[in-house]
Amino acid sequence: MKKPYIKKIGDFSDHKVFYVNGYWIRKNLDKEFTNFGSRRHFDFIPNKELWIDQENGDSEEKYFVQSFLTIEREIEKGKTYEQAVKTADRIEKRERMKTKEMKILKKLKIKSAILRRIHYKKLFSKYTDKIHIWVVKGDLVRSLFFLDFTEGGHDLCYHFVPKNEIWIDDDIYKKEIPYILIHELHERKLMLKGWPYAPGGVGNFSRKGDAKGKSAHFHSADLELWCRHHPRSVKKILLKEIKDNENLSEVKKKNQK
């Protein structure tokens, strides 16, 4: 278990907090590991430890630690996990809104002005016409719209993502972008074909063992993991998924006329 650890952040209450190599974890231990995790969700994480994926965007470490400790404290008080999460989310949202950037964003009334601050870099423009792929500032997306936004998302998954856009979190490793993008493209393609995101829907995440019936998310997660272990096939699959999304978006547009 030496491989995932990068750096110890510190001791908080009776828990040890580490930066870890999320890229290695997603490939070798669990593809569902995202910004941070503990023993409650991943049995490979030692007890009394919090793992935070090494950050590449703006630092959100303090929010993740605070959220984790709040949940643990509330459960010790006798609250259910769901109740503890609601309390932690409320506190995290309040703290995120105190930053200078969020105070500026709150004053913006025009959506396009907000998007200009969220959009960071456009990808694969020469291959796309109808869909738009953006690397976005994940910390702002989490602060403004959805605390659990991680890795990526698209317009059919999140109401705050503009039509025909796919967002990739700037917090992920650059070498992971193709894998995450394949996941988002494939998931969006299946949802255009009528597949549900997951049995519980977005925001009601269920592990694969509990899923029944079709799930665009889990089907795409399996494809993503396969690609992580077969990198030579990634470019071909990525371009195919982009083309499929372009074609299906055109069909949907014609059907709406």
N, C-alpha and C positions, 0 to 999 in steps of 0.2 A: 504493500500500500504506500510505498514511497513516491510513486509516480505522480499522483494527482497534486501533491502538496507543492506550492510555490513559495509561500511566505506566511508566517504567522502574523496576524493583525494585532491580536492581543487577547487578554482574558476579560470577560464581561460576566459579572456575577460568578457562577461556577461553570461557565462554558468557555471553551477555547474556540477562537474564530480564525479561520485560515482563508487566504486566497488559494484557489486551486485551478488546475488546468481543465477547464470545462470541455475543451475540444477533445482531450484524451478520454474524459469520462463519458461523453456522448458516443464515442466510437467503441469503447471497450466495456463500459459498465451499464449505462442506461441512457438511451437516446432522449429521454424525457427530462433529463437534468437541465435546468435553465439558469437563471441568475444566481440563485442560492438554494440551499437545501439542508435538511437535517435528518436525523434518524427517523423522524415521524413519517417521512415520505420515501426515504431510500435506506434500505437495510445495510448497505455497504458503508454508510457513514457511521463512524464510532459514536457511541453515546456521549452526550455533553459536548458535541462539536457542531459548529455551524460552518458550512463550506460556502464561500462566495466565489463565483467565477471571476477570474482576473478581468478587471474592467478595461475596456478600450475606449469607451466614450467618457463623458463626465462622471465623476465619482458619485456613486449612490450608496456606498458602503454603509454610511451612518443610518440610512433609512432601512436597509435590509437587517442590520443588527438590531435596531430599535423595534422593528416589526416582529422579529423572531423572539426577542426578550419579552415583549408585551404579550405575545401569545402564550409563552411558557408561564408567565406570571398569572395571567387570567385563568389558565387551566388549573394552576395550583390553588386558586381561590375557589375552584369548584365549577367554573364555567365550562360549557361544552366547547369543542374545538371550533365549531361554527360561530358561536358567540364570541370567542376569543379573537377570531379572524376579523370579525366586524369591528371590534374595539381597536385592534391593531391598524386596520385600514383607515379608520376615522382619524386616528392620531397621525398616521403617516401622511395622509392628504393635507392635514392642517400644517404639518411641518414643511412639506414641499411648497406650499403656497407662500411661505415666508421669504423665499429667495428673491433676490433682486430681479432676476430674469422673469420669474413668474409674476411679480408685481407689474412688470412691463406688459407681459402677455395678457394679463387680466384686463388691461385698459384697451386692448385691441378689439374692435367690434367687427371688423371685416375678416371673413374667413381666409381670404387669399393672403392677407398680411400675416396671419398666424401660420399658414402653410409655408410661407417663405422662410420663416424661422425654423420650422420643423424639417423641411426638405434640406438634405445635406449634399447629396450627389446623385445624379441620374446614371443608371446603368443600362447597358445593352441597347442604347438608342438606335443603333443601326439595324437592329433586328426587330424592332417594335414600331408599330404605328398606332394601333388601337389601344394597347395597354402601355402603362408607364411604370417603370420600376425605379424606385427611389431608396437610397440609403437615407434613413431618417435619424434624427436625434432622439434616441429611445428614452432618455431621461425626461424630455419634454412631453413625449407621448404618454408616459406613465403618470406624470404630474397633472397633465391637462385632461386626459381621457380615461385611461384604464391602467390601474396599478399592476395588473398581471400581464400587460403586453410584454412579450419576450420573443426574441429572435426575429419574428416577422409576422406579417398579416396582410390581408387584402380586403377589397371592398365588399366581398360577399360574406366576410367573416365579421368585420367591424364597421359599425355605422359611421364612425368618424373618419374612415379612410375614403377619400373621394372616389367616384365611379371610375372603374378601369385602372385603378392604381394598386400596386403591390409595394408594401413597405418592408425594408430590411433594417433591423436594429443596428445602429452604429456601434453598439457595445460588443458585438460578436467579433471573433477573429476573422481577419480578411480571408484566410484560406477556407473558412467555413461558408462564406457567402454563396458559392455555387450549390452546396448541399441544402442550405436553408431555402434558397430560391427555387430549387427543384421541388422541395416540399410544398412551398406556397403555390407555385404554378400548378402542380399536380392536384393539390387540394382544391384550388379554384376551378380547375377543369372539371373535376368530379362534381362539384357543387353546381356548376353550370349545367351539368347533365342530370341534376335532380337529386344527387346524393346529399344526405344530411351531414353537417359538420361532424357531429358525434351524437349518440343517443341522448345525451343530456343537454346538448346544445352548447354554444359558446358561453363560457362563464360557469358551466356546470360540468367541469372536467371529470371524466371517469377513466380509470386505468383500462388498458386493453382487455384484461381478464374479465372485466365487468361489462364490456361492450357487447351489444346484441345487434345483429343486422349490419347494414352498410354504415361505414364511417369514413368520410373523406379524410378526416384528420389521421386516423390510425393507418389507413391504407397508404397515405402519403408519408407517414413516419417510417413505415416499413421500407418504402422506396428510398427515402433519405438514408437510412441505415445501410441499405445495400450499396448505395453510391459511395458512402464513406469507406467501404471496404473494397470498392472497385473503381478507384479514381480515374482509370483510363477510359471508362465509359461515360464519365460525367459530361463532357462537352457535347457529345452526341445527344444524350438524354435531355440536357438543358435546352439545346436549340429546338428539339422536338416539342418540348413542353411549351416553349415560347410560341412556336408556330401553332400548336393546338389551341392555345388561349386566344391567339389572334383570330383564328378561324371561327372558334365558337362565339367570340365576342361579336363578330360580324354577323353570324347567323342569328344571335339573340337580338341584335339591333334591327335586322330586317323583320323579324317576327313581331317586334314591338310597333312597327309602322302600320 
